Amino acid sequence: MSVLAARPTKSSFRWVICGMLFLATVIAYVDRGILGFIERDLERTIGFTTVEYGYMTGAFQLAYAGGFLIAGKLTDQLGIRKAFAIAIVLWSFAAIGPGLATSVPTLVIAMFILGIGESANFPACIKTVAEWFPKRERALATGLFNSGANIGNMVVPAIVPIAIALFTWRGAFVVGGSLGLVWLVFWLWLYRKPEEHPSVSPQELGLIQSDPPEKVHGVIPWLNLFGRRETWAYAFGKLLCDPVWWFWTFWLPGYFQRTFHLTLGKSSAPIMVVYAACSVGSIYGGWISGFLLKRGKTLNYARKTAMLICALAVLPVLYAPYAHNLWVVVGLVGLAGAAHQGFSANVFTLTSDLFPKSAVGSVVGIGAMTGAVTGFTAQLVTGHIVKVSYLPCFIYAGSAYLAALAIIQLLSPKLEPAKLD
């Protein structure tokens, strides 16, 4: 029986694929988030300063930056199924590495290897969305899988204290690293291209392929992509805003514990509330632009209006360093994190708005690399800054998004597809 003959009459299998991307993102953030959550306890166990902790998170960011560039290109060349499988094997074993560490240098090495493996997640996820969703659904699909970052950060404070109680802190890293290998079994079983997948109905395939056919491009050289204003419109969105997310990921638990004198267990609830808010923002940030597109607005208007709403919603976090009530700070940071995720869902979607599918992985890699480079720099600097005050970090967190949107408008005022010939 042919694939076409075996297809069902109705299906929504693209959302199953989106669910797999969501789970991969959850696992990635669990694996990287364990270190940040138990940082204060590891300070006493292994012995390190906030500056040395910055070296550990900076090592992750440095590897993440270099890995993005390679991972994006390999995703375009090898295809999504194979590239994702290779990456998750690497990062799953790397995620176990911190559990074997005995000193600051070994923790730095473990986090560096983890950064290399996890760098493939977003290029592969964005390229998968471009293959499986029409443009009017891509921001929502991106927001849904990107909300996995928040769920991952919520899962960490929920399961890590239990894992530590059962297996010690070393065992917690082993538990986190094993999750990716379970995911891989289902990925290899489920994933095919839409036109090859027997679970995709002709009706759903027609929806997936409903956008006007794009011009077929062969392998597009990196230098051609680096020279495009559209590449840098996306890249500046990452370059300016990614350091904020890494600040929340790696430094927020310690901020709550230090500022409000919370123990490891008592810091779980505030962190979970913040990332629950972030999940809502990720989904609704993507939904806003999709809603506007369905109402007949242009792609340019829909994406940038959604980003403007999110950029304005971040501004109240500027008050957070002056608030002395834990739950006021949780609310302000939760709103800022939600707005960040909504902004990011639309920034990620710019790659498939502006470039053909054959170049999406490479462009995501280039832009994400720039965000990871600034994130790496920020990690090293943050370790010194927070010894004095968290205030500069919150000032940057509140102002980065309007600056990013202004640069995106300058570089791509109409969000017209890049001319690559």
Secondary structure by P-SEA (a helix, b strand, c coil): ccccccccccccaaaaaaaaaaaaaaaaaaaaaccccaaaaaaaaccccaaaaaaaaaaaaaaaaaaaaaaaaaaaaccaaaaaaaaaaaaaaaaacccccccaaaaaaaaaaaaaaacaaaaaaaaaaaacccccaaaaaaaaaaaaaaaaaaaaaacaaaaaacccaaaaaaaaaaaaaaaaaaaaaccccccccccccaaaaaaaaccccccccccccaaaaaacaaaaaaaaaaaccaaaaaaaaccaaaaaaaaaccccccaaaaaaaaaaaaaaaaaaaaaaaaaaaaacccaaaaaaaaaaaaaaaacccccccccccaaaaaaaaaaaaaaaaaaaaaaaaccccccccccaaaaaaaaaaaaaaaaaaaaaaaaaaaaccaaaaaaaaacaaaaaaaaaaaacccccccccc
